[in-house]
Amino acid sequence: MALLEESFSLEQPERGDVLTGTILAIDHYGIIVDVGMKRDGVVPRSDLERMEGMTFKVGDEATVVVIQPEDQDGNLVVSLSQARQSEDWVKAEELLENGETFEGVVTDANRGGLIIPFGNLRGFVPASHVMDLPRGLNENDRKGHMSSLVGRTVLVKVIEVNRKRRRLVLSQRDAQRGRRDMRKESLLDELQEGEVRKGVVSGLRDFGAFVDLGGADGLIHISELAWHRVKHPKELLNVGDEIDVFILRLDKDGKRIGLSLKRLQPNPWAQIDELYHVGQLVEGEVSRVQQFGAFVSLEPGIEALLHASQMADPAPEDPMAVLREGQKLLMRVISIESHRQRLGLSLKDVTEDERTRWTAEHGTILTVVPPGTGTSENEETDVDSELVVEEA
């Protein structure tokens, strides 16, 4: 009676329970494990075949998962492979919580992504999280690119763990981003403002160029590419170019590295007083037209201002109606403020004889703003009505 009551008092195992025991026997049917209960656990041979490469011996401690509390023969069926997977799920959850990365070998691939083993689990890297996957590939090219990664060791990060759905999702993109963030923090400690470093152009955007300084990117803003105005970085740089850059600003809090190219070039404004003087005739090209006037590019890399009041007499109401980018003008220097990097020009102070002689000597097609252009609300301003002095 006491033994019967004791047997009822023992907790009966349920499916999914994790038990720890000792291996009692190994044969061609499987493994017998003493789990400290009335019945020993039986590990089927089919379960062992899932653990290719693993070896066991009598006396080893083993962790198992109950997969069937009682089969038709009354056996307690347990699994070693699922127990190993359970440990791997725990490790994966720890990696997800800590944000740590790990290296894995790509064992399979399809158009949807990559397969990377994680212990006894299969991790999946979606195509959207694969680094350097070219855009716009058709289905066959996409699959071919994925297949070329099989056998490679890649750095990945756990981004989703779902035991019930048996989903382990990894990201190569997030792992690389994390590594670059760590490298950037290290670089911010190494770099000094004012020093010169070598780098490789890694990307071009409308607002500037990104330069890889050795595992982390810095930005050359478009205003720091050259002393003259640049419309787009592709005018000066290509992805892959190796260049020297000036460390302009370091923002450790924002983890930003500001770079400059123009600071490694002579500042043309430093020699402006030697190149130009008030009253001098200069030829320039219109680079921008605003409501108040036009900016004109002069050599070498100087951008001067032609105010609307200096275009014609009387001044045009709308400079954008009479001038456009790319036009060549002959003007007179009327003011120089080198310390403020300003140079003022006048178009109306240039005589017709001066324009004619300049054209004859230099063979340049010059634009002239006719007097009174745009001064009347009843008059329509036609850009094509501008007077053009052409080479004879």
Order of alpha helices (4+ residues) and beta strands (2+ residues): alpha-beta-beta-beta-alpha-beta-beta-alpha-beta-beta-beta-beta-alpha-beta-beta-alpha-beta-beta-beta-beta-beta-alpha-beta-beta-beta-beta-beta-alpha-beta-beta
